């Protein structure tokens, strides 16, 4: 039983590490999107395609003319 407890704690620690990495990745994604939005303001409709490529639906004032 003690073995199982140790293993469980180890797994929990690994999950925590994964969680941290995941959150870090999300932060970076968010930063990229913000940068793309900033570029989009300067470039016009060209950059909206880049935002769509990320696979996420991002509502921005430039995307309003989509069907």
PDB file of N, CA, C, O and CB in Angstrom:
ATOM      1  N   UNK A   1       0.837  -1.203   0.000  1.00  0.00           N
ATOM      2  CA  UNK A   1       0.000   0.000   0.000  1.00  0.00           C
ATOM      3  C   UNK A   1       0.874   1.256   0.000  1.00  0.00           C
ATOM      4  O   UNK A   1       0.561   2.242  -0.666  1.00  0.00           O
ATOM      5  CB  UNK A   1      -0.948   0.004   1.225  1.00  0.00           C
ATOM      6  N   UNK A   2       1.971   1.204   0.755  1.00  0.00           N
ATOM      7  CA  UNK A   2       2.864   2.360   0.810  1.00  0.00           C
ATOM      8  C   UNK A   2       3.463   2.639  -0.574  1.00  0.00           C
ATOM      9  O   UNK A   2       3.629   3.792  -0.973  1.00  0.00           O
ATOM     10  CB  UNK A   2       3.988   2.127   1.847  1.00  0.00           C
ATOM     11  N   UNK A   3       3.783   1.553  -1.297  1.00  0.00           N
ATOM     12  CA  UNK A   3       4.335   1.698  -2.649  1.00  0.00           C
ATOM     13  C   UNK A   3       3.367   2.490  -3.527  1.00  0.00           C
ATOM     14  O   UNK A   3       3.768   3.416  -4.231  1.00  0.00           O
ATOM     15  CB  UNK A   3       4.622   0.306  -3.279  1.00  0.00           C
ATOM     16  N   UNK A   4       2.097   2.116  -3.474  1.00  0.00           N
ATOM     17  CA  UNK A   4       1.085   2.767  -4.302  1.00  0.00           C
ATOM     18  C   UNK A   4       0.996   4.250  -3.965  1.00  0.00           C
ATOM     19  O   UNK A   4       0.837   5.089  -4.852  1.00  0.00           O
ATOM     20  CB  UNK A   4      -0.286   2.094  -4.113  1.00  0.00           C
ATOM     21  N   UNK A   5       1.099   4.565  -2.682  1.00  0.00           N
ATOM     22  CA  UNK A   5       1.017   5.959  -2.245  1.00  0.00           C
ATOM     23  C   UNK A   5       2.177   6.759  -2.829  1.00  0.00           C
ATOM     24  O   UNK A   5       1.990   7.865  -3.334  1.00  0.00           O
ATOM     25  CB  UNK A   5       1.020   6.052  -0.701  1.00  0.00           C
ATOM     26  N   UNK A   6       3.382   6.183  -2.753  1.00  0.00           N
ATOM     27  CA  UNK A   6       4.556   6.862  -3.308  1.00  0.00           C
ATOM     28  C   UNK A   6       4.375   7.104  -4.805  1.00  0.00           C
ATOM     29  O   UNK A   6       4.667   8.185  -5.318  1.00  0.00           O
ATOM     30  CB  UNK A   6       5.835   6.033  -3.051  1.00  0.00           C
ATOM     31  N   UNK A   7       3.885   6.067  -5.495  1.00  0.00           N
ATOM     32  CA  UNK A   7       3.701   6.180  -6.945  1.00  0.00           C
ATOM     33  C   UNK A   7       2.681   7.280  -7.250  1.00  0.00           C
ATOM     34  O   UNK A   7       2.862   8.068  -8.178  1.00  0.00           O
ATOM     35  CB  UNK A   7       3.238   4.822  -7.552  1.00  0.00           C
ATOM     36  N   UNK A   8       1.621   7.320  -6.464  1.00  0.00           N
ATOM     37  CA  UNK A   8       0.580   8.324  -6.683  1.00  0.00           C
ATOM     38  C   UNK A   8       1.149   9.731  -6.522  1.00  0.00           C
ATOM     39  O   UNK A   8       0.853  10.625  -7.314  1.00  0.00           O
ATOM     40  CB  UNK A   8      -0.593   8.110  -5.710  1.00  0.00           C
ATOM     41  N   UNK A   9       1.961   9.914  -5.495  1.00  0.00           N
ATOM     42  CA  UNK A   9       2.572  11.229  -5.268  1.00  0.00           C
ATOM     43  C   UNK A   9       3.456  11.613  -6.446  1.00  0.00           C
ATOM     44  O   UNK A   9       3.462  12.762  -6.889  1.00  0.00           O
ATOM     45  CB  UNK A   9       3.394  11.232  -3.961  1.00  0.00           C
ATOM     46  N   UNK A  10       4.207  10.625  -6.950  1.00  0.00           N
ATOM     47  CA  UNK A  10       5.092  10.880  -8.084  1.00  0.00           C
ATOM     48  C   UNK A  10       4.263  11.317  -9.296  1.00  0.00           C
ATOM     49  O   UNK A  10       4.616  12.271  -9.989  1.00  0.00           O
ATOM     50  CB  UNK A  10       5.933   9.615  -8.422  1.00  0.00           C
ATOM     51  N   UNK A  11       3.171  10.615  -9.539  1.00  0.00           N
ATOM     52  CA  UNK A  11       2.306  10.961 -10.669  1.00  0.00           C
ATOM     53  C   UNK A  11       1.744  12.364 -10.500  1.00  0.00           C
ATOM     54  O   UNK A  11       1.687  13.139 -11.455  1.00  0.00           O
ATOM     55  CB  UNK A  11       1.162   9.945 -10.809  1.00  0.00           C
ATOM     56  N   UNK A  12       1.335  12.681  -9.294  1.00  0.00           N
ATOM     57  CA  UNK A  12       0.774  14.005  -9.037  1.00  0.00           C
ATOM     58  C   UNK A  12       1.807  15.079  -9.353  1.00  0.00           C
ATOM     59  O   UNK A  12       1.477  16.123  -9.917  1.00  0.00           O
ATOM     60  CB  UNK A  12       0.302  14.125  -7.571  1.00  0.00           C
ATOM     61  N   UNK A  13       3.057  14.818  -8.988  1.00  0.00           N
ATOM     62  CA  UNK A  13       4.123  15.782  -9.258  1.00  0.00           C
ATOM     63  C   UNK A  13       4.308  15.958 -10.765  1.00  0.00           C
ATOM     64  O   UNK A  13       4.459  17.076 -11.258  1.00  0.00           O
ATOM     65  CB  UNK A  13       5.448  15.329  -8.602  1.00  0.00           C
ATOM     66  N   UNK A  14       4.294  14.836 -11.489  1.00  0.00           N
ATOM     67  CA  UNK A  14       4.440  14.905 -12.943  1.00  0.00           C
ATOM     68  C   UNK A  14       3.291  15.695 -13.555  1.00  0.00           C
ATOM     69  O   UNK A  14       3.496  16.504 -14.460  1.00  0.00           O
ATOM     70  CB  UNK A  14       4.499  13.491 -13.552  1.00  0.00           C
ATOM     71  N   UNK A  15       2.091  15.457 -13.059  1.00  0.00           N
ATOM     72  CA  UNK A  15       0.927  16.186 -13.564  1.00  0.00           C
ATOM     73  C   UNK A  15       1.112  17.679 -13.334  1.00  0.00           C
ATOM     74  O   UNK A  15       0.771  18.499 -14.188  1.00  0.00           O
ATOM     75  CB  UNK A  15      -0.372  15.691 -12.883  1.00  0.00           C
ATOM     76  N   UNK A  16       1.652  18.019 -12.179  1.00  0.00           N
ATOM     77  CA  UNK A  16       1.872  19.424 -11.849  1.00  0.00           C
ATOM     78  C   UNK A  16       2.842  20.047 -12.854  1.00  0.00           C
ATOM     79  O   UNK A  16       2.631  21.163 -13.329  1.00  0.00           O
ATOM     80  CB  UNK A  16       2.415  19.569 -10.404  1.00  0.00           C
ATOM     81  N   UNK A  17       3.901  19.312 -13.168  1.00  0.00           N
ATOM     82  CA  UNK A  17       4.881  19.804 -14.144  1.00  0.00           C
ATOM     83  C   UNK A  17       4.210  20.013 -15.496  1.00  0.00           C
ATOM     84  O   UNK A  17       4.412  21.036 -16.151  1.00  0.00           O
ATOM     85  CB  UNK A  17       6.071  18.817 -14.279  1.00  0.00           C
ATOM     86  N   UNK A  18       3.402  19.022 -15.910  1.00  0.00           N
ATOM     87  CA  UNK A  18       2.702  19.133 -17.187  1.00  0.00           C
ATOM     88  C   UNK A  18       1.777  20.337 -17.180  1.00  0.00           C
ATOM     89  O   UNK A  18       1.674  21.066 -18.167  1.00  0.00           O
ATOM     90  CB  UNK A  18       1.908  17.853 -17.485  1.00  0.00           C
ATOM     91  N   UNK A  19       1.108  20.534 -16.057  1.00  0.00           N
ATOM     92  CA  UNK A  19       0.176  21.649 -15.930  1.00  0.00           C
ATOM     93  C   UNK A  19       0.916  22.972 -16.098  1.00  0.00           C
ATOM     94  O   UNK A  19       0.452  23.874 -16.795  1.00  0.00           O
ATOM     95  CB  UNK A  19      -0.548  21.603 -14.566  1.00  0.00           C
ATOM     96  N   UNK A  20       2.073  23.073 -15.449  1.00  0.00           N
ATOM     97  CA  UNK A  20       2.872  24.298 -15.568  1.00  0.00           C
ATOM     98  C   UNK A  20       3.265  24.532 -17.020  1.00  0.00           C
ATOM     99  O   UNK A  20       3.151  25.643 -17.536  1.00  0.00           O
ATOM    100  CB  UNK A  20       4.134  24.218 -14.678  1.00  0.00           C
ATOM    101  N   UNK A  21       3.727  23.476 -17.667  1.00  0.00           N
ATOM    102  CA  UNK A  21       4.157  23.583 -19.065  1.00  0.00           C
ATOM    103  C   UNK A  21       2.982  24.002 -19.939  1.00  0.00           C
ATOM    104  O   UNK A  21       3.127  24.831 -20.839  1.00  0.00           O
ATOM    105  CB  UNK A  21       4.750  22.241 -19.564  1.00  0.00           C
ATOM    106  N   UNK A  22       1.818  23.422 -19.665  1.00  0.00           N
ATOM    107  CA  UNK A  22       0.625  23.731 -20.447  1.00  0.00           C
ATOM    108  C   UNK A  22       0.249  25.196 -20.292  1.00  0.00           C
ATOM    109  O   UNK A  22      -0.045  25.878 -21.274  1.00  0.00           O
ATOM    110  CB  UNK A  22      -0.545  22.836 -20.022  1.00  0.00           C
ATOM    111  N   UNK A  23       0.261  25.672 -19.060  1.00  0.00           N
ATOM    112  CA  UNK A  23      -0.081  27.073 -18.805  1.00  0.00           C
ATOM    113  C   UNK A  23       0.925  28.006 -19.478  1.00  0.00           C
ATOM    114  O   UNK A  23       0.555  29.041 -20.032  1.00  0.00           O
ATOM    115  CB  UNK A  23      -0.131  27.349 -17.290  1.00  0.00           C
ATOM    116  N   UNK A  24       2.194  27.626 -19.420  1.00  0.00           N
ATOM    117  CA  UNK A  24       3.242  28.425 -20.063  1.00  0.00           C
ATOM    118  C   UNK A  24       2.972  28.501 -21.563  1.00  0.00           C
ATOM    119  O   UNK A  24       3.090  29.563 -22.173  1.00  0.00           O
ATOM    120  CB  UNK A  24       4.652  27.822 -19.789  1.00  0.00           C
ATOM    121  N   UNK A  25       2.610  27.359 -22.148  1.00  0.00           N
ATOM    122  CA  UNK A  25       2.340  27.307 -23.585  1.00  0.00           C
ATOM    123  C   UNK A  25       1.154  28.208 -23.923  1.00  0.00           C
ATOM    124  O   UNK A  25       1.180  28.936 -24.915  1.00  0.00           O
ATOM    125  CB  UNK A  25       2.062  25.850 -24.040  1.00  0.00           C
ATOM    126  N   UNK A  26       0.120  28.151 -23.093  1.00  0.00           N
ATOM    127  CA  UNK A  26      -1.055  28.988 -23.330  1.00  0.00           C
ATOM    128  C   UNK A  26      -0.682  30.461 -23.302  1.00  0.00           C
ATOM    129  O   UNK A  26      -1.147  31.247 -24.128  1.00  0.00           O
ATOM    130  CB  UNK A  26      -2.142  28.698 -22.287  1.00  0.00           C
ATOM    131  N   UNK A  27       0.161  30.828 -22.344  1.00  0.00           N
ATOM    132  CA  UNK A  27       0.598  32.225 -22.242  1.00  0.00           C
ATOM    133  C   UNK A  27       1.287  32.660 -23.527  1.00  0.00           C
ATOM    134  O   UNK A  27       1.034  33.746 -24.047  1.00  0.00           O
ATOM    135  CB  UNK A  27       1.545  32.415 -21.040  1.00  0.00           C
ATOM    136  N   UNK A  28       2.169  31.786 -24.033  1.00  0.00           N
ATOM    137  CA  UNK A  28       2.904  32.110 -25.252  1.00  0.00           C
ATOM    138  C   UNK A  28       1.951  32.241 -26.433  1.00  0.00           C
ATOM    139  O   UNK A  28       2.091  33.148 -27.254  1.00  0.00           O
ATOM    140  CB  UNK A  28       3.968  31.041 -25.542  1.00  0.00           C
ATOM    141  N   UNK A  29       0.972  31.321 -26.517  1.00  0.00           N
ATOM    142  CA  UNK A  29      -0.022  31.389 -27.591  1.00  0.00           C
ATOM    143  C   UNK A  29      -0.756  32.727 -27.538  1.00  0.00           C
ATOM    144  O   UNK A  29      -0.954  33.392 -28.555  1.00  0.00           O
ATOM    145  CB  UNK A  29      -1.030  30.215 -27.484  1.00  0.00           C
ATOM    146  N   UNK A  30      -1.152  33.099 -26.321  1.00  0.00           N
ATOM    147  CA  UNK A  30      -1.882  34.351 -26.135  1.00  0.00           C
ATOM    148  C   UNK A  30      -1.039  35.522 -26.623  1.00  0.00           C
ATOM    149  O   UNK A  30      -1.539  36.425 -27.294  1.00  0.00           O
ATOM    150  CB  UNK A  30      -2.271  34.546 -24.652  1.00  0.00           C
ATOM    151  N   UNK A  31       0.247  35.499 -26.279  1.00  0.00           N
ATOM    152  CA  UNK A  31       1.145  36.575 -26.685  1.00  0.00           C
ATOM    153  C   UNK A  31       1.239  36.647 -28.210  1.00  0.00           C
ATOM    154  O   UNK A  31       1.219  37.729 -28.796  1.00  0.00           O
ATOM    155  CB  UNK A  31       2.543  36.373 -26.070  1.00  0.00           C
ATOM    156  N   UNK A  32       1.342  35.472 -28.842  1.00  0.00           N
ATOM    157  CA  UNK A  32       1.420  35.421 -30.307  1.00  0.00           C
ATOM    158  C   UNK A  32       0.165  36.032 -30.915  1.00  0.00           C
ATOM    159  O   UNK A  32       0.240  36.826 -31.852  1.00  0.00           O
ATOM    160  CB  UNK A  32       1.603  33.962 -30.800  1.00  0.00           C
ATOM    161  N   UNK A  33      -0.989  35.653 -30.372  1.00  0.00           N
ATOM    162  CA  UNK A  33      -2.249  36.176 -30.898  1.00  0.00           C
ATOM    163  C   UNK A  33      -2.310  37.686 -30.759  1.00  0.00           C
ATOM    164  O   UNK A  33      -2.744  38.391 -31.670  1.00  0.00           O
ATOM    165  CB  UNK A  33      -3.438  35.535 -30.182  1.00  0.00           C
ATOM    166  N   UNK A  34      -1.870  38.173 -29.607  1.00  0.00           N
ATOM    167  CA  UNK A  34      -1.869  39.629 -29.393  1.00  0.00           C
ATOM    168  C   UNK A  34      -0.980  40.310 -30.429  1.00  0.00           C
ATOM    169  O   UNK A  34      -1.340  41.347 -30.985  1.00  0.00           O
ATOM    170  CB  UNK A  34      -1.385  39.975 -27.959  1.00  0.00           C
ATOM    171  N   UNK A  35       0.180  39.716 -30.680  1.00  0.00           N
ATOM    172  CA  UNK A  35       1.100  40.294 -31.665  1.00  0.00           C
ATOM    173  C   UNK A  35       0.471  40.282 -33.051  1.00  0.00           C
ATOM    174  O   UNK A  35       0.576  41.252 -33.801  1.00  0.00           O
ATOM    175  CB  UNK A  35       2.436  39.525 -31.681  1.00  0.00           C
ATOM    176  N   UNK A  36      -0.187  39.168 -33.383  1.00  0.00           N
ATOM    177  CA  UNK A  36      -0.829  39.074 -34.695  1.00  0.00           C
ATOM    178  C   UNK A  36      -1.923  40.118 -34.828  1.00  0.00           C
ATOM    179  O   UNK A  36      -2.074  40.744 -35.878  1.00  0.00           O
ATOM    180  CB  UNK A  36      -1.408  37.670 -34.917  1.00  0.00           C
ATOM    181  N   UNK A  37      -2.684  40.302 -33.758  1.00  0.00           N
ATOM    182  CA  UNK A  37      -3.737  41.324 -33.785  1.00  0.00           C
ATOM    183  C   UNK A  37      -3.121  42.695 -34.028  1.00  0.00           C
ATOM    184  O   UNK A  37      -3.631  43.486 -34.822  1.00  0.00           O
ATOM    185  CB  UNK A  37      -4.545  41.322 -32.462  1.00  0.00           C
ATOM    186  N   UNK A  38      -2.024  42.965 -33.338  1.00  0.00           N
ATOM    187  CA  UNK A  38      -1.364  44.260 -33.490  1.00  0.00           C
ATOM    188  C   UNK A  38      -0.898  44.438 -34.934  1.00  0.00           C
ATOM    189  O   UNK A  38      -1.040  45.515 -35.513  1.00  0.00           O
ATOM    190  CB  UNK A  38      -0.166  44.385 -32.512  1.00  0.00           C
ATOM    191  N   UNK A  39      -0.337  43.362 -35.512  1.00  0.00           N
ATOM    192  CA  UNK A  39       0.093  43.424 -36.906  1.00  0.00           C
ATOM    193  C   UNK A  39      -1.114  43.635 -37.808  1.00  0.00           C
ATOM    194  O   UNK A  39      -1.059  44.405 -38.766  1.00  0.00           O
ATOM    195  CB  UNK A  39       0.851  42.139 -37.306  1.00  0.00           C
ATOM    196  N   UNK A  40      -2.205  42.941 -37.491  1.00  0.00           N
ATOM    197  CA  UNK A  40      -3.407  43.007 -38.322  1.00  0.00           C
ATOM    198  C   UNK A  40      -3.903  44.440 -38.423  1.00  0.00           C
ATOM    199  O   UNK A  40      -4.365  44.871 -39.480  1.00  0.00           O
ATOM    200  CB  UNK A  40      -4.510  42.101 -37.755  1.00  0.00           C
ATOM    201  N   UNK A  41      -3.809  45.163 -37.343  1.00  0.00           N
ATOM    202  CA  UNK A  41      -4.251  46.557 -37.347  1.00  0.00           C
ATOM    203  C   UNK A  41      -3.435  47.340 -38.370  1.00  0.00           C
ATOM    204  O   UNK A  41      -3.964  48.207 -39.065  1.00  0.00           O
ATOM    205  CB  UNK A  41      -4.115  47.190 -35.931  1.00  0.00           C
ATOM    206  N   UNK A  42      -2.149  47.031 -38.456  1.00  0.00           N
ATOM    207  CA  UNK A  42      -1.293  47.741 -39.397  1.00  0.00           C
ATOM    208  C   UNK A  42      -1.463  47.264 -40.831  1.00  0.00           C
ATOM    209  O   UNK A  42      -1.433  48.064 -41.766  1.00  0.00           O
ATOM    210  CB  UNK A  42       0.141  47.594 -38.990  1.00  0.00           C
ATOM    211  N   UNK A  43      -1.645  45.948 -41.002  1.00  0.00           N
ATOM    212  CA  UNK A  43      -1.630  45.381 -42.345  1.00  0.00           C
ATOM    213  C   UNK A  43      -2.996  45.274 -42.999  1.00  0.00           C
ATOM    214  O   UNK A  43      -3.091  45.249 -44.226  1.00  0.00           O
ATOM    215  CB  UNK A  43      -1.015  44.042 -42.301  1.00  0.00           C
ATOM    216  N   UNK A  44      -4.043  45.210 -42.212  1.00  0.00           N
ATOM    217  CA  UNK A  44      -5.364  45.008 -42.795  1.00  0.00           C
ATOM    218  C   UNK A  44      -5.728  43.532 -42.831  1.00  0.00           C
ATOM    219  O   UNK A  44      -5.282  42.758 -41.985  1.00  0.00           O
ATOM    220  CB  UNK A  44      -5.419  45.595 -44.199  1.00  0.00           C
ATOM    221  N   UNK A  45      -6.535  43.145 -43.804  1.00  0.00           N
ATOM    222  CA  UNK A  45      -7.129  41.797 -43.817  1.00  0.00           C
ATOM    223  C   UNK A  45      -6.119  40.659 -43.973  1.00  0.00           C
ATOM    224  O   UNK A  45      -6.449  39.508 -43.687  1.00  0.00           O
ATOM    225  CB  UNK A  45      -8.128  41.707 -44.927  1.00  0.00           C
ATOM    226  N   UNK A  46      -4.907  40.951 -44.417  1.00  0.00           N
ATOM    227  CA  UNK A  46      -3.903  39.902 -44.589  1.00  0.00           C
ATOM    228  C   UNK A  46      -3.674  39.110 -43.308  1.00  0.00           C
ATOM    229  O   UNK A  46      -3.652  37.879 -43.331  1.00  0.00           O
ATOM    230  CB  UNK A  46      -2.594  40.506 -45.056  1.00  0.00           C
ATOM    231  N   UNK A  47      -3.505  39.802 -42.210  1.00  0.00           N
ATOM    232  CA  UNK A  47      -3.124  39.160 -40.957  1.00  0.00           C
ATOM    233  C   UNK A  47      -4.264  38.354 -40.349  1.00  0.00           C
ATOM    234  O   UNK A  47      -4.009  37.462 -39.540  1.00  0.00           O
ATOM    235  CB  UNK A  47      -2.652  40.199 -39.970  1.00  0.00           C
ATOM    236  N   UNK A  48      -5.507  38.639 -40.710  1.00  0.00           N
ATOM    237  CA  UNK A  48      -6.612  37.880 -40.117  1.00  0.00           C
ATOM    238  C   UNK A  48      -6.489  36.415 -40.506  1.00  0.00           C
ATOM    239  O   UNK A  48      -6.883  35.539 -39.736  1.00  0.00           O
ATOM    240  CB  UNK A  48      -7.984  38.450 -40.567  1.00  0.00           C
ATOM    241  N   UNK A  49      -5.950  36.134 -41.689  1.00  0.00           N
ATOM    242  CA  UNK A  49      -5.727  34.757 -42.107  1.00  0.00           C
ATOM    243  C   UNK A  49      -4.755  34.059 -41.181  1.00  0.00           C
ATOM    244  O   UNK A  49      -4.941  32.887 -40.855  1.00  0.00           O
ATOM    245  CB  UNK A  49      -5.212  34.709 -43.535  1.00  0.00           C
ATOM    246  N   UNK A  50      -3.724  34.760 -40.753  1.00  0.00           N
ATOM    247  CA  UNK A  50      -2.742  34.175 -39.846  1.00  0.00           C
ATOM    248  C   UNK A  50      -3.398  33.802 -38.525  1.00  0.00           C
ATOM    249  O   UNK A  50      -3.092  32.757 -37.950  1.00  0.00           O
ATOM    250  CB  UNK A  50      -1.577  35.148 -39.607  1.00  0.00           C
ATOM    251  N   UNK A  51      -4.288  34.642 -38.049  1.00  0.00           N
ATOM    252  CA  UNK A  51      -4.953  34.367 -36.773  1.00  0.00           C
ATOM    253  C   UNK A  51      -5.821  33.115 -36.915  1.00  0.00           C
ATOM    254  O   UNK A  51      -5.839  32.268 -36.022  1.00  0.00           O
ATOM    255  CB  UNK A  51      -5.814  35.589 -36.318  1.00  0.00           C
ATOM    256  N   UNK A  52      -6.540  32.999 -38.035  1.00  0.00           N
ATOM    257  CA  UNK A  52      -7.417  31.851 -38.236  1.00  0.00           C
ATOM    258  C   UNK A  52      -6.623  30.552 -38.296  1.00  0.00           C
ATOM    259  O   UNK A  52      -7.111  29.510 -37.859  1.00  0.00           O
ATOM    260  CB  UNK A  52      -8.231  32.025 -39.513  1.00  0.00           C
ATOM    261  N   UNK A  53      -5.406  30.602 -38.831  1.00  0.00           N
ATOM    262  CA  UNK A  53      -4.596  29.401 -38.982  1.00  0.00           C
ATOM    263  C   UNK A  53      -4.337  28.710 -37.655  1.00  0.00           C
ATOM    264  O   UNK A  53      -4.134  27.496 -37.624  1.00  0.00           O
ATOM    265  CB  UNK A  53      -3.286  29.743 -39.641  1.00  0.00           C
ATOM    266  N   UNK A  54      -4.340  29.453 -36.565  1.00  0.00           N
ATOM    267  CA  UNK A  54      -4.021  28.861 -35.271  1.00  0.00           C
ATOM    268  C   UNK A  54      -5.081  27.851 -34.840  1.00  0.00           C
ATOM    269  O   UNK A  54      -4.865  27.100 -33.888  1.00  0.00           O
ATOM    270  CB  UNK A  54      -3.879  29.950 -34.216  1.00  0.00           C
ATOM    271  N   UNK A  55      -6.226  27.823 -35.529  1.00  0.00           N
ATOM    272  CA  UNK A  55      -7.255  26.846 -35.202  1.00  0.00           C
ATOM    273  C   UNK A  55      -8.202  27.327 -34.124  1.00  0.00           C
ATOM    274  O   UNK A  55      -9.171  26.643 -33.792  1.00  0.00           O
ATOM    275  CB  UNK A  55      -6.623  25.566 -34.771  1.00  0.00           C
ATOM    276  N   UNK A  56      -7.934  28.485 -33.582  1.00  0.00           N
ATOM    277  CA  UNK A  56      -8.817  29.027 -32.550  1.00  0.00           C
ATOM    278  C   UNK A  56      -9.693  30.093 -33.179  1.00  0.00           C
ATOM    279  O   UNK A  56      -9.269  30.815 -34.081  1.00  0.00           O
ATOM    280  CB  UNK A  56      -8.006  29.609 -31.352  1.00  0.00           C
ATOM    281  N   UNK A  57     -10.913  30.179 -32.693  1.00  0.00           N
ATOM    282  CA  UNK A  57     -11.772  31.255 -33.163  1.00  0.00           C
ATOM    283  C   UNK A  57     -11.489  32.482 -32.311  1.00  0.00           C
ATOM    284  O   UNK A  57     -11.750  32.490 -31.108  1.00  0.00           O
ATOM    285  CB  UNK A  57     -13.282  30.855 -33.098  1.00  0.00           C
ATOM    286  N   UNK A  58     -10.966  33.493 -32.930  1.00  0.00           N
ATOM    287  CA  UNK A  58     -10.626  34.711 -32.209  1.00  0.00           C
ATOM    288  C   UNK A  58     -11.541  35.807 -32.707  1.00  0.00           C
ATOM    289  O   UNK A  58     -11.557  36.121 -33.897  1.00  0.00           O
ATOM    290  CB  UNK A  58      -9.126  35.097 -32.397  1.00  0.00           C
ATOM    291  N   UNK A  59     -12.294  36.383 -31.807  1.00  0.00           N
ATOM    292  CA  UNK A  59     -13.160  37.466 -32.243  1.00  0.00           C
ATOM    293  C   UNK A  59     -12.375  38.760 -32.179  1.00  0.00           C
ATOM    294  O   UNK A  59     -11.896  39.166 -31.120  1.00  0.00           O
ATOM    295  CB  UNK A  59     -14.446  37.548 -31.376  1.00  0.00           C
ATOM    296  N   UNK A  60     -12.251  39.397 -33.323  1.00  0.00           N
ATOM    297  CA  UNK A  60     -11.597  40.689 -33.362  1.00  0.00           C
ATOM    298  C   UNK A  60     -12.371  41.576 -34.321  1.00  0.00           C
ATOM    299  O   UNK A  60     -13.099  41.084 -35.183  1.00  0.00           O
ATOM    300  CB  UNK A  60     -10.104  40.561 -33.788  1.00  0.00           C
ATOM    301  N   UNK A  61     -12.219  42.841 -34.173  1.00  0.00           N
ATOM    302  CA  UNK A  61     -13.014  43.776 -34.962  1.00  0.00           C
ATOM    303  C   UNK A  61     -12.770  43.602 -36.458  1.00  0.00           C
ATOM    304  O   UNK A  61     -13.636  43.933 -37.268  1.00  0.00           O
ATOM    305  CB  UNK A  61     -12.703  45.206 -34.549  1.00  0.00           C
ATOM    306  N   UNK A  62     -11.602  43.088 -36.830  1.00  0.00           N
ATOM    307  CA  UNK A  62     -11.292  42.929 -38.252  1.00  0.00           C
ATOM    308  C   UNK A  62     -11.993  41.718 -38.863  1.00  0.00           C
ATOM    309  O   UNK A  62     -12.161  41.645 -40.080  1.00  0.00           O
ATOM    310  CB  UNK A  62      -9.790  42.802 -38.446  1.00  0.00           C
ATOM    311  N   UNK A  63     -12.405  40.763 -38.016  1.00  0.00           N
ATOM    312  CA  UNK A  63     -12.983  39.522 -38.527  1.00  0.00           C
ATOM    313  C   UNK A  63     -14.491  39.628 -38.732  1.00  0.00           C
ATOM    314  O   UNK A  63     -15.119  38.647 -39.131  1.00  0.00           O
ATOM    315  CB  UNK A  63     -12.676  38.379 -37.579  1.00  0.00           C
ATOM    316  N   UNK A  64     -15.076  40.762 -38.478  1.00  0.00           N
ATOM    317  CA  UNK A  64     -16.525  40.886 -38.531  1.00  0.00           C
ATOM    318  C   UNK A  64     -17.110  40.681 -39.916  1.00  0.00           C
ATOM    319  O   UNK A  64     -18.289  40.346 -40.034  1.00  0.00           O
ATOM    320  CB  UNK A  64     -16.926  42.219 -38.027  1.00  0.00           C
ATOM    321  N   UNK A  65     -16.319  40.873 -40.974  1.00  0.00           N
ATOM    322  CA  UNK A  65     -16.865  40.732 -42.316  1.00  0.00           C
ATOM    323  C   UNK A  65     -16.874  39.281 -42.793  1.00  0.00           C
ATOM    324  O   UNK A  65     -17.144  39.028 -43.968  1.00  0.00           O
ATOM    325  CB  UNK A  65     -16.076  41.582 -43.280  1.00  0.00           C
ATOM    326  N   UNK A  66     -16.584  38.318 -41.907  1.00  0.00           N
ATOM    327  CA  UNK A  66     -16.639  36.909 -42.291  1.00  0.00           C
ATOM    328  C   UNK A  66     -18.085  36.456 -42.444  1.00  0.00           C
ATOM    329  O   UNK A  66     -18.978  36.974 -41.773  1.00  0.00           O
ATOM    330  CB  UNK A  66     -15.912  36.035 -41.253  1.00  0.00           C
ATOM    331  N   UNK A  67     -18.317  35.472 -43.342  1.00  0.00           N
ATOM    332  CA  UNK A  67     -19.689  34.955 -43.526  1.00  0.00           C
ATOM    333  C   UNK A  67     -20.162  34.173 -42.318  1.00  0.00           C
ATOM    334  O   UNK A  67     -21.287  33.673 -42.309  1.00  0.00           O
ATOM    335  CB  UNK A  67     -19.766  34.069 -44.766  1.00  0.00           C
TER     336      UNK A  67
END
